[in-house]
Amino acid sequence: MSYFSHKTSSKIKIYVRLKNQEVQETFIDENEDIDGLKKLVLHGGEGRQYYRVYYKSVRLSPDQQVPHDTTFREPIHIQHIRQDQPNQQNSIYLQLITPQTLTEDEIREFSYQYKILAGTKDISQNESLDKCFITIVEEPLNEFILVDFAAKCYSLKAYVIDSLKRYNALNDILAIFPQCADVKNAFNGNKSNLNSFVTLLGLITNRTLLTTTIECLSLESQRFLGPFIRKNDLPIPLSYFIWNETNQTILQKINFNCLIDLLCFSSDRLIIQIGSKQCFRQGKTSLLPFIFTDKRRQSSLSTNSTDAHLRNGCIDVIFSSKAKKSYVIFDVHGYTNDENNWKLIRSIQIYSSLQIFYITCEDLQNDNDFLDHMMLNNRSIPVIICVFDRNYDSEDSQNSIILHARNQYSNKYWSSLVHWTTVPFMNCNDHINDVKQKRRAQRLTASFNDLFEEFENKINHQSLFQSIFAIQSTFLEMNQGKNSLHRHTIQFEVEYQMKKLFDKLNDKTENLSIITPISYFKSQIDMIKKQLSTETSDLQTTTSLNEKLKQLELTQKSNNYISEHIKFMIELLTKRTYVEILIVDIYLEQWRNQYLPKLYENKELIKQSTYKIDQHLVYHTEELEKRRIRDPLDNQPSTKHSSLINESKKLKDDINHIDIQLSNVDITIGLLCDELFALYEFFFNDQPTSLEERKDQFELIAQKLSELVYKGFAIHLLRNRPLLCQSGLIKMCLKHLQIINNDHLAVLTVVGEQSSAKSSLLNATFGCNFRVSAGRCTIGMYLGVAYYKTFTIIILDTEGLLSLEESGTNFDNQMITMAVLSSHIVLVNHKGELSTSLENLIGMSLYAKVQLKSSPFKPKLVFVLRDQTERKKKDVFTEQLNRFKDNLLHSSRFLKMSISDELEIESDNIILLPSAFSEDISKELYLEQRWRNDIFPQNINELRQNIYRSLQQQILQDKLGHHDFDSVYEKAVNNW
């Protein structure tokens, strides 16, 4: 039966295959486009955005004309490319599975453990983002708080999330457990209850803390938690056990939520590793650091035999990289005999690029069917089979086992996909001397490196894992009774729109003028006007600038003021989900990464050359001064000196040129938001009638942008080049942000040199999500918000100071002055000793503050000195600060004022922080490893206490807090 049963003279016959149905003939207008064809075939076209059209393996766009030369053998294919995005109800699956290894006593312990950690009195399952993500805990966790929470059945979610925000990976919580035994009068003096509680704490692992916290959070909060777990390099639980109080039983939960934000749109390679029943508790997870050497068994992959029975059959997800390729590892713990677990494993397998199976020699001897079961339907995915060998240290044993295994399975259809290796038992108690351990490590890492190199071509030819929604959709189908595995091609409508918008753009096109025309032309015009205001002597230059200005103004008037990209951005903010915003964010990152790495590499090489030239230039300048002292008439610079000046200028011009190239391809969601701010100002100034017509739309945009602030998308307060602050839309956004108490609104700003990890400091201290990467990634000033006790804190992250790119300008003076005039607290983030350059900048800001008289409060300068190894010798830095103050006093004596009346610069305001990372030779891998240490996040608590004391003084006692966000905005605009 055809879709159309009649034919007219204006119609042509074509052949169409809808999804996997039979080829059908139909008739269509000869000038019809592909979008019209979809409407016809889909009987009205509802949901047609979820279908793609192909002809002769080429995808056809909606506006293309329908091909006329189709045949029955070569029809038009209309494919359903996206399952409806799984909703919140089917992102979680519960199944009754009691771990077979649990005794009744262990089940009872688990129920008690679960109730103690998850709590019963503060669980909120509403759909909003949990306030723990934007609120700093009032005081660090200690044994007294922990015991009190347990006695009152309060969950530890606030402290778990806080530990993750500070990158402490829950180690601070686990470290407190032993101290609980010393708490007096706990549990109303019931010593028996305290002893039971302390015994229970000995069974708790970081995985237990994570799973019980997940259960205390709303579904939206669970999704937001995933990236925090990953940043702490911890495995993310996909399936885990929970206690069902109603039925008094253990349930297994399969929960995709924590992976949605991370894997909604992915280009990572997927690996699944699983072992036979004989491999239970033999150390499969402990072998991962030998495969992925960025992982540490001591931290991110630590497993505890006390909770092995609570991980049996469960799956964790680990993120790693190898040979510059990103991997997502689905680690199946223990073993599983349950059919529902096998459905999940099968759903993961078909998307994998590589599989790692573990067996024992006993499995080989008994001809275990585990491998046949795992290789079912596998026709192309490469497999590494690891055989646990008790004689691993004998290399002859390895060769014998591998030869035996190959022969035993040589007649299997999958034998060509497999590479065999042997591994030692990792959880045995045999004492191994250092020499033998080092040899094991060398063999393991070399063996896995060789296997990955050998498999690289096969891995590279596997279809990439695209989205966690694909696995979820396949699993859902299997749960609904479909026996055949179906690999879903997940492509979102926003992905299609992004391809349409960006496929024609590259590093050669003028992207800023195409994507953000209002911001671009305003920036270009303002920069020329600024140049004209300084160019007074060179008539030729002035004439050239005026001509360029005239041309830009003409082009600006003829340009369409709302680009297609901004129309899409408006739709994204007002009509799309948060997940779709993340997909766009990830898509843009992938697009940028085609061009940014090479540009950054070239820039760094030129900067290194510039530093060397400038060093030589300083030397020759000093020599010239010495000559002039000896002979005042000797004013002629040497040829070498002149050459160095020219060379330095050329290199800096090259850097500026690369910066222009970087800006041209550094397209982010933030940049698109900046254009929205510019669009509002354009309507306000030039088309007020259009602004009135779009009033409701802009109000909705402001609301959505303010909601994103709580999820780490900061508002770009100072933006563009030259920097500007005025924005009616930003003012509207700020009105949607919440204030805990009136008059308790404070402003905190961080300043510091470029690449001094300012954004990372704010992220660790307040749980923000400011953009961090190498180079000058923060442009201007970004605004975030956090809540601490009774305070609402506006957090301002500033562009780096003292950069080579901005040398010789007044940019640094402007930025630090803006910080001092606008803030209650200024964090001066600095590596090393307090420098003369920093002293001069603060002196300039002091001068500006006195002259402008715009700040009624006295900002507190907190000096956060980074990467300090001698933190106990604070006196050295106190002396530096005293000299710093003396020099400021001396240089500002003409102002006839006291520094202490304008700025608070006290020795108590020095915070010495260690490096956030440690490096050493791993005692297990015998390779150099770098990891986040536990000292840095502990010291963050000291910084928080310093901030809180200052807020108490300025906001509570002196009553100098802002009344509302309007006053903060107006002050920032006026100061700039």
SVG drawing of the C-alpha trace seen along z (x, -y; Angstrom):
<svg xmlns="http://www.w3.org/2000/svg" viewBox="-6 -66 89 95">
<polyline fill="none" stroke="black" stroke-width="0.4" points="0.0,0.0 1.4,-3.4 1.2,-6.6 -0.7,-8.2 -3.1,-6.3 -3.7,-8.9 -1.5,-10.7 -1.8,-14.1 0.1,-15.7 2.1,-17.8 3.3,-14.8 6.2,-12.4 6.7,-8.9 9.4,-8.2 10.4,-5.3 10.7,-5.7 11.7,-3.4 10.4,-4.7 12.6,-3.3 13.0,0.4 9.7,0.9 9.3,2.2 10.1,-0.1 7.0,-1.9 6.2,-4.0 4.5,-7.3 3.7,-10.4 4.7,-13.9 4.8,-17.4 7.8,-17.6 9.1,-20.8 8.5,-19.5 11.4,-19.7 12.5,-17.2 10.6,-18.8 7.4,-18.4 8.2,-14.8 8.5,-14.1 5.1,-15.8 3.6,-13.6 5.1,-10.3 4.6,-11.0 1.0,-11.9 1.2,-15.5 4.8,-15.6 4.4,-15.8 7.8,-15.0 9.5,-15.2 12.5,-17.0 13.4,-13.5 13.8,-12.0 16.7,-12.3 16.5,-11.7 19.2,-10.0 19.6,-9.2 22.5,-7.2 24.1,-7.4 24.1,-11.2 22.0,-13.1 19.5,-15.6 18.6,-18.9 15.0,-19.9 15.1,-22.6 16.7,-20.4 14.5,-19.3 13.3,-15.7 15.4,-13.6 13.6,-12.5 15.7,-9.5 14.9,-7.1 14.4,-3.4 13.0,-0.4 16.7,0.7 17.8,-2.8 15.0,-4.5 15.0,-7.5 15.6,-6.4 13.8,-8.2 15.4,-7.2 14.2,-7.9 17.4,-9.3 16.4,-10.0 14.3,-8.3 12.3,-10.7 14.6,-12.0 14.2,-9.6 12.2,-11.4 12.8,-11.5 10.5,-8.6 12.4,-6.2 15.9,-7.3 15.7,-5.1 15.0,-1.4 14.4,0.5 14.7,4.3 14.5,6.7 18.0,8.2 19.4,9.3 23.2,9.8 23.7,13.6 26.8,13.1 25.0,11.2 24.1,12.8 21.1,11.7 23.5,9.8 25.0,8.0 21.6,7.1 20.7,5.7 24.0,3.7 23.2,2.4 19.8,1.1 21.2,-0.7 24.1,-2.1 21.7,-3.3 19.4,-5.1 22.3,-6.7 23.9,-8.1 20.8,-8.9 18.9,-10.3 15.1,-10.4 14.3,-13.9 15.7,-16.2 15.2,-14.3 13.6,-16.5 12.7,-15.0 11.4,-18.2 12.6,-19.0 14.6,-22.1 18.4,-22.2 19.3,-21.4 20.5,-24.4 23.6,-22.5 25.2,-23.2 25.1,-27.0 25.4,-27.1 28.6,-26.8 28.4,-24.7 28.3,-26.8 31.3,-25.0 33.5,-22.1 32.4,-18.7 33.8,-17.2 33.1,-14.2 30.6,-16.1 28.5,-17.2 28.7,-13.7 27.5,-12.0 24.8,-14.6 23.5,-14.1 23.5,-10.4 21.5,-10.6 19.0,-13.0 18.8,-11.0 20.0,-13.9 21.7,-13.1 25.3,-14.1 24.6,-15.3 25.6,-18.9 29.0,-17.8 29.5,-15.2 28.7,-17.9 31.0,-20.4 33.8,-17.9 33.4,-17.4 33.2,-21.1 36.6,-21.5 38.0,-18.6 38.6,-16.6 37.1,-13.4 35.3,-12.6 38.7,-11.9 38.0,-14.5 34.7,-12.8 36.3,-9.3 39.2,-10.7 36.7,-11.9 35.1,-8.4 37.7,-7.1 37.4,-10.2 33.7,-9.6 34.6,-6.9 35.8,-9.7 32.6,-11.8 31.2,-11.9 27.4,-11.8 26.7,-10.7 23.3,-9.1 22.1,-10.5 24.9,-8.7 24.0,-5.3 27.5,-3.7 26.1,-0.7 24.6,-2.8 27.8,-4.7 29.9,-1.5 27.5,-0.1 27.7,-3.4 31.6,-3.4 31.6,0.3 29.3,-0.7 31.6,-3.6 34.3,-1.0 32.3,0.4 31.6,-2.8 33.5,-3.7 33.4,-6.7 31.1,-4.8 28.6,-4.3 28.7,-8.0 28.0,-8.8 25.1,-6.4 23.4,-7.5 23.8,-11.1 22.4,-10.5 19.3,-9.0 18.8,-12.2 18.8,-14.4 16.1,-15.4 16.5,-14.0 17.8,-17.4 20.3,-17.5 21.5,-14.0 22.3,-15.0 24.1,-18.1 26.1,-16.0 27.7,-13.8 30.3,-16.4 31.4,-17.1 32.0,-13.4 34.0,-13.3 36.1,-16.3 37.1,-14.5 38.3,-11.6 35.8,-9.2 33.9,-6.4 30.2,-7.4 27.7,-4.7 25.4,-3.6 23.9,-0.7 23.9,-0.3 21.9,1.2 19.5,-0.8 17.4,0.1 13.6,0.1 12.1,-0.7 8.6,0.1 9.3,3.6 12.3,4.1 14.4,5.4 17.3,4.5 16.7,3.2 19.1,2.7 18.8,-0.7 20.0,-1.4 20.2,-5.2 21.3,-7.0 20.9,-10.5 24.4,-11.1 25.7,-10.4 23.3,-12.5 25.0,-15.9 28.4,-14.2 27.4,-11.9 24.4,-13.4 26.6,-14.2 29.9,-12.3 32.7,-11.5 34.5,-9.3 35.5,-5.7 33.5,-3.3 35.1,-0.3 33.3,2.3 35.2,4.7 33.7,7.7 34.8,10.9 33.6,14.5 32.3,15.7 35.7,17.1 37.2,13.6 35.1,12.2 37.3,10.2 40.4,10.9 41.2,7.2 39.8,6.4 39.3,2.7 42.7,2.6 44.2,3.4 42.8,0.3 45.7,-2.0 48.0,0.3 45.8,-0.3 45.1,-3.9 48.1,-5.3 46.4,-8.6 44.4,-6.6 45.5,-6.0 44.5,-2.9 45.0,-4.8 42.3,-7.4 40.0,-7.2 40.0,-3.5 40.4,-2.4 38.2,0.7 37.5,2.1 36.9,5.7 34.4,4.7 31.9,3.5 32.7,6.1 29.3,7.8 27.6,4.4 29.2,3.8 28.7,7.3 26.9,7.1 26.9,3.3 28.5,1.0 30.6,-2.1 31.6,-4.6 35.2,-5.9 36.6,-8.6 40.1,-8.5 42.4,-9.0 45.2,-7.1 47.4,-8.2 45.4,-11.4 42.1,-9.5 39.3,-9.9 37.7,-6.8 34.6,-6.0 35.0,-2.7 32.0,-0.8 33.4,1.3 31.2,4.3 32.0,5.3 32.0,8.9 29.8,11.1 26.1,11.3 23.6,14.1 20.6,11.8 18.8,11.4 18.1,7.7 21.7,7.0 22.6,8.9 20.2,6.7 22.1,3.6 25.5,5.2 24.3,6.2 23.0,2.6 26.4,1.3 28.3,3.9 26.9,3.0 28.2,-0.6 31.7,0.3 34.9,-0.2 36.8,2.3 35.8,5.0 38.0,6.4 37.0,9.8 38.6,11.5 38.8,15.2 40.9,17.6 42.9,20.7 40.1,22.7 37.7,21.3 39.9,22.5 40.2,26.0 36.5,26.3 35.6,25.0 33.4,22.3 30.7,20.8 31.4,17.3 33.3,16.2 30.7,17.7 28.0,15.8 29.9,12.5 30.9,12.9 27.3,13.5 26.5,11.5 29.9,9.9 31.1,9.8 33.5,6.8 34.3,5.4 37.9,6.1 38.3,7.9 41.2,8.2 40.9,11.4 42.9,11.3 43.6,14.6 44.4,14.4 47.6,16.3 48.9,17.4 52.4,17.8 52.3,14.5 55.9,13.7 57.0,16.6 57.0,15.4 57.0,19.0 53.7,19.5 52.2,16.5 53.3,18.0 51.9,21.4 48.5,20.1 48.1,17.9 49.1,20.7 46.6,23.1 43.8,20.5 44.3,19.8 44.3,23.4 41.2,24.1 39.1,21.3 40.6,21.4 37.4,22.8 35.2,20.0 34.0,17.4 35.2,14.7 38.7,15.9 40.1,13.4 38.7,10.5 40.6,11.5 44.0,10.8 45.0,12.8 47.2,11.7 47.7,12.8 47.5,10.7 48.4,11.3 45.8,11.7 45.7,8.2 43.9,8.9 45.9,11.9 47.7,11.6 51.0,12.9 54.0,10.7 55.7,9.4 59.1,7.8 59.8,4.4 61.8,5.8 59.1,8.3 56.4,5.6 58.3,3.2 58.8,5.9 55.1,6.7 54.2,3.1 56.6,2.8 55.2,5.9 51.6,5.0 51.8,1.4 53.9,2.5 51.6,5.4 48.5,3.2 50.2,0.4 51.2,2.9 47.6,4.3 46.1,0.9 48.6,0.0 47.9,3.3 44.1,2.7 44.2,-1.0 43.0,-0.5 40.2,1.8 39.1,-0.5 39.3,-3.5 36.9,-1.8 34.2,-1.2 31.2,-3.5 31.7,-6.1 29.5,-6.0 27.3,-9.0 25.1,-9.4 24.1,-7.8 20.6,-8.1 21.5,-5.4 22.3,-2.9 19.3,-3.9 17.0,-3.5 18.4,0.0 18.0,1.1 14.5,-0.2 13.6,1.8 15.1,4.9 13.2,4.3 10.0,4.1 10.6,7.6 12.4,7.0 15.0,9.8 17.0,8.4 19.6,5.8 19.2,2.5 21.9,-0.1 20.3,-3.5 21.6,-6.5 20.9,-9.4 21.0,-12.8 19.2,-15.7 17.4,-18.4 19.8,-21.0 22.7,-19.0 21.2,-19.2 20.6,-22.9 24.2,-23.5 25.6,-21.6 23.5,-23.7 24.8,-26.9 28.4,-25.9 29.3,-23.6 30.1,-26.6 32.3,-28.3 35.9,-27.7 39.1,-29.5 39.2,-31.4 35.7,-32.8 34.9,-36.1 33.0,-34.3 32.4,-37.2 30.9,-39.4 28.6,-36.5 27.6,-35.2 27.7,-38.3 27.4,-41.3 26.2,-43.8 29.0,-43.2 31.6,-42.8 30.9,-46.1 30.5,-48.0 33.8,-46.7 35.6,-47.5 34.0,-51.0 34.8,-51.7 38.4,-50.6 38.9,-52.9 37.4,-55.8 39.7,-55.1 42.7,-55.1 41.5,-58.4 41.3,-60.0 45.0,-59.3 46.3,-59.8 47.0,-63.5 50.2,-63.9 50.1,-61.4 47.7,-62.8 48.0,-59.7 47.1,-57.3 44.2,-59.5 42.8,-59.7 43.1,-55.9 41.3,-55.3 38.5,-57.7 38.0,-55.9 37.9,-52.6 35.5,-53.9 33.2,-55.2 33.2,-51.8 32.5,-50.0 29.5,-52.2 28.1,-51.7 28.5,-47.9 27.0,-48.0 23.8,-49.7 23.4,-47.3 23.9,-44.2 21.0,-42.1 21.0,-42.9 19.9,-39.4 22.0,-36.6 20.6,-33.1 22.9,-32.0 21.3,-34.4 17.8,-33.5 18.8,-29.9 20.3,-31.0 17.0,-32.7 15.1,-29.6 17.6,-27.5 17.2,-29.6 13.5,-30.0 12.2,-26.7 14.8,-24.0 15.9,-21.9 19.1,-22.2 20.4,-19.0 20.1,-20.6 22.0,-23.6 24.7,-21.3 24.7,-19.5 25.2,-22.9 28.0,-23.7 29.8,-20.4 29.2,-20.8 30.8,-24.3 33.8,-22.8 34.3,-20.2 34.1,-22.8 36.6,-25.1 39.0,-22.3 39.5,-21.9 41.5,-25.2 42.4,-26.3 45.1,-23.8 47.4,-24.7 46.8,-28.4 47.6,-28.2 50.7,-26.2 51.9,-28.8 51.2,-31.6 53.2,-29.9 56.2,-29.5 56.1,-33.2 55.7,-34.2 58.8,-32.2 60.7,-33.9 59.4,-37.3 60.5,-36.7 64.0,-35.9 64.2,-38.9 62.9,-41.2 65.6,-39.8 68.3,-40.7 66.6,-44.1 66.8,-44.8 70.4,-43.9 71.3,-46.2 69.2,-49.0 71.1,-48.8 74.4,-48.8 73.2,-51.9 72.4,-53.7 75.9,-52.9 77.4,-54.4 75.4,-57.5 76.5,-57.9 80.2,-57.6 79.6,-59.8 76.4,-62.0 76.9,-62.8 76.7,-59.2 73.0,-59.0 73.1,-56.7 71.6,-53.2 73.5,-50.4 72.4,-48.5 71.8,-45.5 69.6,-47.5 67.5,-48.9 67.2,-45.4 66.0,-44.0 63.3,-46.7 62.0,-46.0 62.1,-42.3 60.2,-42.6 57.6,-44.7 57.2,-42.3 56.7,-39.3 54.1,-41.2 52.3,-42.1 52.4,-38.4 50.9,-37.6 48.1,-40.2 47.4,-38.6 47.1,-35.2 44.8,-36.6 42.5,-37.9 42.5,-34.4 41.8,-32.9 38.8,-35.3 37.5,-34.4 37.2,-30.7 36.6,-30.9 32.8,-30.6 31.0,-29.8 27.6,-30.0 28.9,-32.9 29.8,-34.7 26.3,-34.2 24.9,-35.5 27.1,-38.6 25.4,-39.2 22.0,-39.1 23.2,-41.8 24.3,-43.8 21.0,-43.2 19.0,-44.5 21.1,-47.7 20.7,-48.1 16.9,-47.9 17.0,-50.2 19.1,-52.9 18.0,-52.6 14.7,-50.7 12.7,-51.2 9.5,-50.2 11.0,-46.8 12.2,-46.5 8.7,-47.0 7.4,-44.3 10.0,-41.9 9.6,-42.8 8.2,-39.5 10.8,-37.6 13.7,-39.5 12.1,-39.0 12.0,-35.2 15.6,-35.3 16.7,-37.1 14.9,-34.6 16.6,-31.6 20.0,-33.2 19.6,-33.8 18.7,-30.1 21.8,-29.1 23.9,-31.2 23.0,-28.6 24.4,-25.9 27.7,-27.6 27.1,-29.7 28.4,-33.0 27.1,-36.4 29.7,-38.3 29.6,-41.6 32.6,-43.3 32.8,-42.1 33.9,-43.0 37.0,-44.9 37.1,-47.7 35.5,-46.4 32.0,-47.7 29.6,-47.1 26.3,-48.8 23.5,-46.3 19.8,-46.5 19.4,-42.8 22.1,-42.0 20.2,-44.2 17.1,-42.2 19.0,-39.0 20.3,-40.1 16.7,-40.9 15.9,-37.2 18.7,-36.1 17.7,-35.4 18.9,-37.3 18.8,-35.4 18.5,-38.5 18.1,-42.2 21.2,-44.3 23.3,-41.1 24.5,-41.3 28.3,-41.3 30.7,-41.5 33.9,-39.5 36.4,-39.8 39.5,-37.9 42.4,-39.5 45.8,-38.2 48.2,-37.5 47.3,-35.7 47.3,-31.9 47.6,-32.1 44.5,-29.8 42.1,-32.5 39.1,-30.8 40.1,-27.4 40.4,-29.1 36.8,-30.4 35.5,-27.1 37.1,-25.3 36.0,-27.9 32.5,-28.6 31.6,-25.7 31.4,-27.9 32.0,-26.8 34.1,-29.6 35.8,-28.6 39.4,-27.3 42.0,-26.4 45.5,-27.4 46.1,-31.0 44.0,-34.1 40.6,-32.3 38.8,-34.9 38.0,-38.0 36.9,-41.0 34.8,-40.1 32.3,-37.3 29.7,-37.3 28.5,-34.3 26.7,-33.9 26.9,-31.8 25.3,-31.7 27.1,-31.5 25.3,-31.5 23.1,-34.7 25.1,-36.2 24.4,-36.4 27.9,-36.7 28.3,-38.1 31.5,-36.6 33.5,-38.4 36.2,-36.6 38.5,-39.0 40.8,-38.8 44.5,-38.1 46.8,-41.0 50.4,-41.6 50.0,-39.7 52.2,-40.1 49.3,-40.8 48.2,-43.8 51.6,-45.1 52.1,-48.8 48.4,-49.6 46.3,-50.9 44.2,-47.8 45.7,-46.4 45.1,-49.7 41.5,-49.7 40.8,-46.1 42.2,-46.3 40.6,-49.7 37.2,-48.2 37.8,-45.4 38.7,-47.7 35.8,-50.2 33.2,-47.5 34.0,-44.9 33.8,-44.3 36.6,-41.7 39.3,-41.5 41.2,-38.2 44.6,-38.9 45.6,-35.6 49.4,-35.4 52.1,-32.9 55.4,-33.6 56.3,-36.8 54.4,-40.1 55.8,-41.8 56.5,-45.5 54.1,-45.3 51.3,-44.2 52.2,-47.0 52.0,-49.6 48.7,-48.4 47.2,-48.5 48.6,-52.0 46.8,-53.1 43.6,-51.7 44.0,-53.5 44.5,-56.8 41.4,-56.2 39.3,-55.3 40.3,-58.5 39.7,-60.7 36.4,-59.1 35.0,-58.9 32.5,-56.4 32.9,-53.6 31.4,-54.0 33.1,-50.9 36.7,-49.9 37.6,-46.9 39.5,-44.1 42.5,-42.8 43.0,-39.1 46.4,-37.9 46.1,-34.3 49.6,-33.2 49.7,-30.0 52.0,-27.0 53.7,-27.7 55.8,-24.9 57.0,-26.7 53.5,-27.6 54.6,-27.6 57.0,-30.5 54.3,-33.1 56.5,-35.7 58.4,-36.1 55.3,-37.0 54.2,-39.3 57.4,-41.3 56.8,-41.5 53.3,-42.8 54.6,-45.4 57.1,-46.7 54.3,-46.6 52.2,-48.9 55.2,-51.2 55.9,-51.6 52.2,-52.4 52.1,-54.9 55.3,-56.6 54.0,-56.7 50.6,-58.0 51.6,-60.6 50.6,-63.5 47.0,-62.3 46.9,-63.5 45.0,-60.5 45.6,-57.3 45.7,-54.0 44.1,-52.2 41.0,-54.4 40.6,-53.3 41.9,-49.7 42.2,-46.9 45.7,-45.4 46.5,-43.3 48.9,-40.4 45.9,-38.3 44.7,-38.6 47.5,-36.5 46.4,-33.0 49.2,-30.6 47.9,-27.8 49.9,-24.7 49.7,-23.5 46.4,-21.9 48.3,-19.0 51.0,-16.6 53.5,-14.7 55.5,-11.6 56.6,-8.2 53.7,-5.8 54.8,-3.0 52.5,-0.7 53.1,-1.8 56.6,-3.1 55.6,-5.9 55.3,-9.6 51.7,-10.6 50.0,-13.8 46.9,-14.1 44.8,-16.4 46.1,-16.3 44.1,-16.5 45.9,-19.5 44.7,-22.1 40.9,-21.5 41.5,-21.5 43.2,-24.9 40.2,-26.2 38.2,-26.0 40.7,-28.5 40.1,-30.9 36.4,-30.6 36.6,-31.4 38.7,-34.5 36.1,-35.6 33.3,-35.0 35.0,-37.1 35.3,-39.9 31.6,-39.7 30.6,-39.7 32.5,-43.0 31.4,-44.8 27.9,-43.5 26.6,-42.7 28.4,-45.2 29.2,-48.1 25.9,-47.5 27.7,-48.2 25.9,-45.4 24.1,-46.2 20.3,-46.3 19.7,-44.6 21.2,-43.5 20.2,-46.8 22.6,-48.8 25.4,-46.3 24.8,-46.7 24.6,-50.5 27.7,-50.8 29.6,-48.5 28.5,-50.6 29.4,-53.9 32.8,-52.6 33.7,-51.4"/>
</svg>
